[in-house]
Amino acid sequence: MAFTREELIKAVSGQMPEKRWRHTEGVMASAVDLAGRFGADPVKADLAALLHDVAKYWPIEQQAAVIRDNADKGLNQELLEHDKQLLHSEVGAFVAERDYGITDREVLDAIRYHTSGRIGMTKLDKIICLADYIEPGRDFPGVDTIRDLAKNSLEEALVAGFDSTISFLLQQRKIIFPMTMFARNDLIKQLNEAKRAQASKG
């Protein structure tokens, strides 16, 4: 069954507090803006942003059960050993496909990796992850710097976002999910390669 955008909005907004829905609306607006700025599909950006937190307010045990019960479908079991805030992204991608009929792999992956990142992030991955950091309702130390960087570079802004997250986790003495470190390092490599390529032209 195919859902209209209006039906998806009704279904998703009904699964979260009003404040979180306002966050989702902010991510949708920011994602569409970033898509226009950096040459991605705004329809896909809007859809992935709409669904990115669909499972955020499910009970943690329910999220964990979805991951445990669907190991045969490729859901990442390693997540169960890390911060529970990581679960909703994996579950959200699964739910988007199972319950809402989303089959576009690019959209599903952008939902799946919007919290952790990954090596080889697609442009849509970067946009949804970054939009989640910089949507207008976000207010944390350094967010304005990330917003400024996002005017010119997805990669520079995301590195700053990941650095902020990693710094916070270090201060809290929390375990850092390895994929986030790998994603951050991969973005640094991309930026360094771009600088070398630019220098060789000059």
Secondary structure, DSSP 8 states (H G I E B T S, - for coil): ----HHHHHHHHHTTS-HHHHHHHHHHHHHHHHHHHHHT--HHHHHHHHHHTTTTTTS-HHHHHHHHHHTGGGT--GGGGGS-GGGHHHHHHHHHHHHTT----HHHHHHHHTTTT--TT--HHHHHHHHHHHHSTT---TTHHHHHHHTTT-HHHHHHHHHHHHHHHHHHTT----HHHHHHHHHHHHHHHHHHHHHHHH-
